């Protein structure tokens, strides 16, 4: 039985990431409330703010993956954490100096989003090097579970802090969380090796071919893109809906969103256990079955709680399954490119979803916009039903060999035919 709690470096990594997620959750409530309460932003401007935070995945996602594959990942995470701490601390300073504007918020969100691209790409590639392969499933479950718990606490605290200390000052919590993450990363003793073939690792096109030519990676990537379009479409406007349509106070909104997000804790636990019945089956349940509850969200605060709880449970459970699958399926020398390519597509639709939600909310009204965007959440699961995932019990467990990378392993033909071997996605 694995005892990751006694793994010093993983424990530091785990603590830093959990604190960081707590801070990010507080700012996810506070930042739109800064725009709404302090700057009287329109629904479209709030959607634009969310879009700016995710737009860097479209702008720099692919080259970042190629770069991460030829450098050490921990220094990249350290630099991005330091930059994010400074950026979020700048907002309350600007508010105190009467310099705050929607344009400044969008600029901060855009640059902080670029730091997130670097951190997330490096983080995804770094974790498999920190743990033994046998510990990947447990490590992913612990990280996703604690991240969900931290998000719940951060969302609840974020709403309350906005009421008591102001929306802008609440962002200091996020800045401090990056400082804690920075300290934890600095204390890790493990030192990864620099890649031995930097010229090959820098080929962005290999990451694109890796995803495009593999049916499993292609399916999960397309599904993630469609799903995120719908998810961010409603998430970009749901805080405005709860404040302006439902008439809730910021503190109540934070608590309600936190309670809805608690489904993620159950999802982290369930995802790992459901894999025992088949990783493909677990993925379908998490990503197709549970998200149908999203249709309850536009019906009001209590229905929002039930619907968003089910969506959170399914999304986090599915993420645990997919993360473990990718870590066993893809060679480490290609992991940065794989992460960047899939994130470029998956996260690239998030700013589009945010703009879609903001535009629909501005033109049609918040409630009709929620009906349209939440309907897309379960419909995204049809991508999985149209793939080989529907016909198999388990996703493939072997390491992928992509022809042209020079990475030894199984052949591409074997990769396509091996549908019955156990794996994690």
C-alpha positions, 0 to 999 in steps of 0.5 A: 500500500502506497504511503504518499503522506510520508513522501516528503517532496510530494507532501510539499508539492501537495501542500503548496498546490492546495494552498494555491488552489485556495487562493485561486478560488478566493480570487475567482469570486473576488475578481468578477465582484471587483468588476461588478461592485467597484466598476459597475461592469456590464455582463459582457465585460465580466465575460471578457475578464474571464476570457482574458484569463484563459486566452493565453492558452490560445496565444502561447500554449503550444510553444510553451509545451515544446519549451517545457519539454527541454527545460527543468519544470520546477524553475518554470513553476517558481518563476510563474508563481512569483509573477502571479503573486506580484500581479494579484497584489497589484490590484488592491494597490491600484484600487487604493490609488484610484487607478483601478479600471476594467481595462487594468483588470483585463490586463492583469487577468491576461498576464496572470493567465500567461503565468498559469499556462507556464505553471500548469504545463510544467506542473502536469509534466513534473508530477509523473517524475516526482512519483513512481508509476504505481503511485500516480493514481493515488497522487492524482486522487489526493491532488484533485481531492485536496484541490476541490476541498481548497476550492470549496473553502476558498469560494466560501471565504472569498464571498465573505471576505468581499463583504468584510474587507472589500473585493479588491483586498480579497485578492491579497489572499491569492497573492499570499497563496502564490508565495506559499506555493513558491516556498513549498516548491523551493523546499523540494529536494528532488531535481529532475534531469534536463532532457537529453535531446532538446532539438527533438523536444522543441518540435511543436508539430510533434505534439500536434501529430501526437494528439491528431494521430491517436484515437484516444488522445484525439477523442479526449481532446475534442471532448474537453474542448466542447465540454469547456466551451459549455462549462465556461459559458455558464460559469462566466455569468452564474455569479452575475445571475445569483447576484442580480437575478436571484438577489443574493449577497456576495457572502451568500453567493460564495457559500452557495458556489462553495457548497456546489463545488464540494462535489469535487471532493466526492468526485476525486474519491469516486474517480479512483474507485470507479476505475476498478469497474473499468476506466472507460466505463468510469469516464462515461459515467463521470463525463456523460451521466452526472453532467446532465444535472447541469440542466437544473442550474437556471431554475434558481439558487437551490436547483443551482446547488444540486446541478452544479454539485453534480457537474463538479462531481463528474468533472473532477472524477473524470479528471482523475481518470484522464490524468492517470491514463495520460501519465501511463500512456505517454512517454515522459519525454513527450509529456510537455508537448502532449499537455500543451497541445491538449491544453491549447485545444481544451483551454482554448475554448474557455475564453470563447465560452466566456465570451459566448456566455457574456454575449448571450447574457447581454443580448438575451438575458441571464436566464435564457443564456444559462439555459443555452450554455448548461444544455451544452454540458451533457451534450458534450458527452456525445463526443465520447459516445461516438468514439471507441470509448463506448465499446471498451471496458478499459482505456489502453494501459501501455506507453504510447509510441509516436512515430517520428519522435524516436521514443522506444516502445510499442508500435503504432499498430499495437497502440491502435489494437490494444483496446482491452488492456487496463489503463487510466484516463 
